[in-house]
Amino acid sequence: MTEGLLQEVKKLLEIIEKYKHDVETLGTKREGLKSVNTHIELAIKESEEATKKLIDNIMEITSIIKGVLEKTSGIDNQELKSFISEELEKAVTKLTESLTLLEFQDIVSQRLLKISGFITDLEKEILKILLLFGISEEKSEGKKEELKEKLEELEWKKEVSQEDVDDILKQFGM
């Protein structure tokens, strides 16, 4: 009976050690979450800047077209005047539609902010788990540094393929 109990306790200790090792790997994944959050925040900022620029351009072009429309009143050729007016009105309509479609950016930003908030909450929960298990961040420092270097390398590249991101995340179990 004592032998069976001893075997069960050994198995239990092995399971606990394996689980503790699995929990230690969470520390390296936190660094990945920080990088993902940084990229999301950058995407939101760049999207907002591009949208503002597009809105400014659309407003300026619309103003130019309206100015040209006013000048068409001086054209004597009625057929030409009518053609130019109709085409410019179509252009203004398309620009107005485009302006309306740019409202998607606000929706995308809101979604990205929710994702960013979720990642931040997840990161906090991982930290709580690490602290609960008494796992110091120094234990996983080597892996974290390696992950951080790879993520920084991706940040400096002009174009990053989804494969690059997937490969790095797979390497670190994400």
Secondary structure as GFF3:
##gff-version 3
##sequence-region A 1 174
A	DSSP	alpha_helix	2	71	.	.	.	ID=ss1
A	DSSP	three_ten_helix	72	74	.	.	.	ID=ss2
A	DSSP	alpha_helix	78	101	.	.	.	ID=ss3
A	DSSP	alpha_helix	104	132	.	.	.	ID=ss4
A	DSSP	alpha_helix	141	156	.	.	.	ID=ss5
A	DSSP	alpha_helix	162	171	.	.	.	ID=ss6
###
